[in-house]
Amino acid sequence: MRKHQTLGVYLHAQGVSRRAFLKFCSATASLMALPPSAAAQVAAALAAARRPSVIWLSFQECTGCTESLTRSHAPTLESLIFDAISLDYHHTLQAASGESAEAARIAAMEENEGEYLLVVDGSIPLGNPGYSTIAGMSNLDMLRETAGGAAAIIAVGTCAAFGGIPHASPNPTGAVSVSEIITDKPIVNVSGCPPIPVVITGVLAHFLTFGTLPDLDHLGRPVAFFGQNIHDRCYRRPFYERGQFAHTFDDEGARKGWCLYELGCKGPTTYNACATLKWNEGTSYPIASGHGCLGCSEPDFWDKGSFYTPISAGLWGSRETLIGAAAAGAALGVGSALAARARKKKARAAEEAES
Amino acid sequence: MTLLDFARGPALQWSLIILVFGVLWQLLGTILIGVKKDLSKPRRNTAVRDGLATIATRSLPEHQFEKKIRFQHFSGYAWHVALFIAVLFSAPHILFFESVLGFGWPHLPNGIILVTAAIALAILFALVIRRLSHPVQRLISNADDYISVIVVIVPLVTGMLASAHIGARYETLLAIHFLSVEALFVWFPFGKLMHTALTFPSRFRAGAAFGRRGVKA
């Protein structure tokens, strides 16, 4: 796609029918909780949109977020739209390497000053600049430099949004999220480990359509996708209400598809669109595959105890502590009773001596 | 650390420590304090039988003031039964007990638990209204009674809200529910909620002492 070619022209050239395009626009409008009338607006805006420059920075990450977007077995409309943006810099996907790669980033920044989108995946280490560098530049310096001229930042994945697994205790690299460093730019957190591809394209579509970022929740995530918890939209929810739970991963309850709450499912405290959008073109999601939700789109999900501890169970120290408290309480009880007896005995003796 | 992490972690740990420590302190301190030695010749040597019999007889409605206390008697029973069902047979509660005790037991469906909790709450409100409106009961009530009622009502209400996902995000409701239960744990050993642990020992002791003198307890 040439840089000044519109998205509509490009998609038509790629064989995407008008019907399929409108279907995508309607679905996108619906996903973003926009009124039905907005679908036409989305379609018109997307069709006329010129490819925005996108710079994608990968820091302390596992490439899972990029894999999530690119490893689909067939090209999807989402991937075409992703192709349609001008992805001027991406370690994993770009052909250029070394100095020419960095030159592409600098060129994109200068050419689109104040207009380009910055996508970040991975956390930023603050402990030592040498923990993670690109072309000799620390992640922190590269983020600050690139964010300076960005119109907005999309923090893709839980690492960029909240620090993620690198941030997990004891956080050896001092990993932090994008929003802990950049405070003067609009930031959208598209959390998840990895995030759902259509959520990323939905945010991009919103930016292309309205020139603004979508409404965000208190954690900076698009409300349209992160407004409800997985438990409330889970197809296994009726089993929860009826008290039908799988107790192990291979018992009768598991085979019958009952609720996974007892097996540590974090669906009730996890906000994401997995239960509705699902993965692999709407095929499935973890709970549908028989495993509880790990809560990967929530901050510090790695440090909230075992994945298999139910959320109604305590995250407390140990039974030994309670045994110690019991022993101390018993000792104090016995001691106070003996002291009271001694006082009574003394009082009686004094009384007898007086009489 | 989120509010829920705090409620499930340090707050829970410390409240349990205070609960266990306080209950054993109060229980052993009370039981072992001893009573003045009875020098009279016992009418009969059936202390254990008399003690156990008194636990049973004082738990039954037979009472000379039965007409006057019928409402209180049966509503008290209904309240305790409803509370125990809601607390002991809710699936999330059993998972909590299992994490502390190391074992669990069968649970009831959420709907039954919710209805039972609502019944318990209604009875408790009725008893509180009676306490406030009855001149004698009002006179003999002190701050301990009202604090004990509050620390029991709040977990019931927050538990029902958390179960039904009403009023706030689930994790917030769950955290508030945890914290309200932890407030109950902390208050338990030092207020009238200790009747849970002392009711039967005190009935036993009274029955044994009265039996020694040949008197019906």
Interface residues (C-beta under 8 A of the other chain):
Chain A: N229 H231 D232 Y240 E241 R242 G243 F245 Y261 E262 P268 T269 P299 D300 K304 T309 P310 I311 S312 A313 G314 L315 W316 G317 R319 T321 L322 A325 A326 A328 G329 A330 L332 G333 V334 S336 A337 L338 A340 R341 K344
Chain B: T2 L4 D5 R8 G9 P10 L12 Q13 L16 I17 I18 V20 F21 G22 V23 L24 W25 Q26 L27 L28 G29 T30 I31 L32 I33 G34 A91 P92 H93 L95 F96 E98 S99 V100 G102 H107 L108 P109 N110 G111 H165 R169 Y170 E171 L174
